[in-house]
Amino acid sequence: MPGVSDEDNNRLEAQAIATRAQAKQQVKPTKPLKVVANLGEDVTREKIITLQGQDQSLTKFVKEAEQNQKAGRSEVYFKMKDGILYRYCRNFEGREITQLLLPEGFKRNGDDDGP
């Protein structure tokens, strides 16, 4: 391995190590996203805008989007596009992913059939 020698040019044994944080990250399984398969037929753009505006759990993200902040997360940010709040992030390949932030009116526990 180039560069792994002492000052007398004797080869040294090198080993790769993982810090505790790196080891913890490798063992930690990826948590699946909760995805709603069908929002229903009566979902309109206006309805999403209205419900997002009324949803208190999205207030922090709306403020981030309005201030164009990344809130310490370099890979995740929020943005308003045509009045609708979206979350942007990068996947492990570096490709940007766009996700619609669903207001509470569309979220159901364990039910993928929509509202």
C-alpha positions as CSV (number, residue, x, y, z in Angstrom):
1,M,0.0,0.0,0.0
2,P,1.7,3.3,-1.0
3,G,2.5,5.7,1.8
4,V,2.5,3.0,4.5
5,S,6.1,2.9,5.5
6,D,8.4,4.3,8.1
7,E,11.3,6.7,7.7
8,D,13.6,3.8,6.8
9,N,11.2,2.7,4.1
10,N,10.2,-0.4,5.9
11,R,6.6,-1.4,5.2
12,L,4.3,-1.0,8.1
13,E,1.1,-2.9,8.8
14,A,-2.0,-0.7,8.5
15,Q,-5.5,-1.4,9.7
16,A,-8.8,0.3,9.1
17,I,-10.8,1.2,12.1
18,A,-14.3,2.4,12.7
19,T,-15.2,4.9,15.4
20,R,-18.1,4.1,17.7
21,A,-20.3,6.5,15.8
22,Q,-19.4,4.8,12.5
23,A,-20.0,1.3,13.9
24,K,-23.4,2.4,15.3
25,Q,-24.4,3.9,12.0
26,Q,-23.5,0.7,10.1
27,V,-25.6,-1.5,12.5
28,K,-28.6,0.9,12.6
29,P,-31.2,-0.4,10.1
30,T,-32.9,2.1,7.8
31,K,-36.4,3.1,9.1
32,P,-39.0,2.8,6.4
33,L,-41.0,5.8,5.5
34,K,-44.7,5.9,6.2
35,V,-46.3,6.2,2.7
36,V,-49.9,6.7,1.9
37,A,-50.7,4.7,-1.3
38,N,-53.9,6.6,-2.2
39,L,-54.9,10.1,-1.1
40,G,-58.4,9.7,-2.4
41,E,-60.2,11.1,-5.4
42,D,-61.3,14.3,-3.8
43,V,-57.8,15.6,-3.2
44,T,-57.1,18.9,-4.8
45,R,-54.2,21.3,-4.8
46,E,-56.2,23.8,-2.9
47,K,-57.2,21.3,-0.3
48,I,-53.5,20.3,0.3
49,I,-52.6,24.0,0.6
50,T,-55.4,24.7,3.1
51,L,-54.7,21.6,5.2
52,Q,-50.9,22.3,5.3
53,G,-51.6,25.8,6.4
54,Q,-53.8,24.6,9.3
55,D,-51.5,21.8,10.4
56,Q,-49.5,23.0,13.5
57,S,-47.0,20.1,13.1
58,L,-45.8,21.7,9.8
59,T,-45.4,25.3,11.2
60,K,-41.7,24.9,11.9
61,F,-41.0,23.6,8.3
62,V,-43.2,26.4,6.7
63,K,-41.0,29.0,8.5
64,E,-37.8,27.3,7.3
65,A,-39.1,27.3,3.8
66,E,-40.2,31.0,4.0
67,Q,-36.8,32.0,5.4
68,N,-35.0,29.7,2.9
69,Q,-33.1,28.0,5.8
70,K,-31.6,24.6,6.0
71,A,-31.7,24.5,9.9
72,G,-28.3,22.9,10.3
73,R,-29.2,20.0,8.0
74,S,-27.1,20.4,4.9
75,E,-28.7,17.6,3.0
76,V,-32.4,18.3,4.0
77,Y,-34.3,21.5,3.4
78,F,-37.9,22.6,2.9
79,K,-39.3,24.7,0.1
80,M,-42.7,26.2,-0.9
81,K,-43.5,25.5,-4.5
82,D,-46.7,27.0,-5.9
83,G,-48.1,27.3,-2.3
84,I,-47.3,23.7,-1.4
85,L,-44.7,22.6,1.2
86,Y,-42.1,20.1,0.0
87,R,-39.1,18.4,1.7
88,Y,-35.9,18.0,-0.4
89,C,-33.1,15.7,0.4
90,R,-30.4,13.7,-1.2
91,N,-30.3,9.9,-1.3
92,F,-27.2,7.8,-0.9
93,E,-26.4,8.2,-4.6
94,G,-26.5,12.0,-4.4
95,R,-29.8,12.3,-6.3
96,E,-32.2,14.9,-5.0
97,I,-35.5,13.6,-3.8
98,T,-38.7,15.7,-3.5
99,Q,-41.4,14.7,-1.0
100,L,-44.8,16.3,-0.4
101,L,-45.3,17.0,3.3
102,L,-48.8,15.6,4.1
103,P,-50.9,17.5,6.5
104,E,-52.4,15.6,9.5
105,G,-55.7,15.3,7.7
106,F,-54.2,12.7,5.3
107,K,-52.2,10.7,7.8
108,R,-53.5,7.5,9.2
109,N,-51.9,4.9,11.4
110,G,-51.3,1.7,9.4
111,D,-53.8,2.5,6.8
112,D,-52.5,3.0,3.2
113,D,-55.9,3.7,1.7
114,G,-55.9,7.5,2.3
115,P,-58.3,9.7,4.3
